[in-house]
């Protein structure tokens, strides 16, 4: 499954679900992405593939550059090894496009579709032949669960799970 199978790239790919830049965000999108701002940390686990049961931790910071948009930067760590991560996603029409790291042409991933339903952001991800879905479920102002599932033999199989908690002051946005 290309570079998504390495624990650090897989863990860092989770950051994609939390970074959106939009020039025409709806009120619900604005609330959702406003709430992503701040410092987040949490633990996750690879649940399938050759690195199954590998545990990792991430420390990430959501920012809002300029008047609109979201950027997430930080790092994810497996044991003593840490990898920086950065992602930006843009809204195009009713969907989302973007990339993590340097995109699918490099060592990262492309975001090829997406939608926001309530507190769940669902993004289509792609890298070469790999296709999948990333779901960022904002449970409340201070916690978010992220799941990455990939298509394996025609089935959508969960691959990575991460639970993030806000560090410090909560956003003023509420659900």
Beta strands, then each sheet from edge to edge (+ up, - down):
strand 1: 38-46
strand 2: 55-63
strand 3: 71-78
strand 4: 81-92
strand 5: 95-100
strand 6: 109-117
strand 7: 120-127
strand 8: 130-140
strand 9: 143-152
strand 10: 155-167
sheet 1: 1+ 2- 3+ 4- 5+ 6- 7+ 8- 9+ 10- 1+
end
